[in-house]
Amino acid sequence: MWDLALPKETDRDHRYCNPMVQGPHLANVKKLKRCLIIGYGGDIMVDRQQEFVTMLVKCGVQVEARFDPVGFHNIDMV
């Protein structure tokens, strides 16, 4: 699926699939309003979620982060 979504001759360190890389998209990240990030220890991506919170804070976004050891994987956008 990544071959279909990414420009030719790029790898997965592209801003489309990895928001941690440096690029022009970070200017738009700074425009975000308040964010709530909830992570759970059972989610295999919890480390990446924590890195994402750190990146948002460095960009000046107001973040409320809650990480609990027990929970489930899901996404809600409000």
C-alpha positions in Angstrom: 0.0 0.0 0.0 2.9 2.4 0.7 4.1 2.0 -2.9 0.7 3.3 -4.0 0.6 6.2 -1.5 4.1 7.6 -1.6 5.9 9.3 -4.5 8.1 7.1 -6.6 11.6 6.4 -5.3 10.9 7.5 -1.7 11.0 5.4 1.5 8.7 5.5 4.5 10.7 8.4 6.0 8.3 10.7 4.1 6.2 13.3 5.8 3.0 11.5 4.5 3.7 8.4 6.7 6.2 9.7 9.2 5.4 13.1 10.7 8.6 13.1 12.8 10.8 13.9 9.7 11.9 17.5 9.1 10.0 19.2 6.4 7.5 22.0 5.4 4.7 20.2 7.2 6.0 21.2 10.6 5.0 24.8 9.9 1.4 23.6 9.7 1.7 21.5 12.8 2.4 24.7 14.8 -1.1 25.9 13.7 -2.9 23.0 15.6 -5.1 23.9 18.5 -5.3 21.9 21.7 -4.8 18.2 21.3 -5.6 15.2 23.4 -3.4 12.1 22.9 -4.4 8.9 24.7 -2.2 5.8 24.6 -2.3 2.4 26.2 0.5 0.0 27.1 -1.1 -2.8 25.1 -0.8 -0.9 21.9 2.4 -1.8 19.9 2.6 1.9 18.7 2.6 3.5 22.2 6.3 4.4 21.8 5.6 6.3 18.6 2.7 8.0 20.2 5.0 9.3 23.0 7.5 10.5 20.3 4.6 12.2 18.6 3.6 14.1 21.8 7.2 15.2 22.2 7.2 16.5 18.6 4.0 18.4 19.1 5.2 20.0 22.3 8.4 21.1 20.6 6.3 22.8 17.9 4.4 24.7 20.6 1.1 22.8 20.4 -0.8 22.6 23.7 -1.1 18.8 24.4 -2.9 16.8 27.0 -1.3 13.3 27.0 -2.6 10.4 28.9 -0.8 7.0 28.8 -2.3 4.1 30.7 -0.9 0.6 31.1 -4.2 -1.1 30.2 -6.4 -0.2 27.3 -7.2 -0.7 23.7 -6.2 0.6 20.2 -8.6 3.0 18.6 -8.8 6.5 17.1 -11.3 9.2 17.7 -11.3 12.6 15.9 -13.4 15.3 17.4 
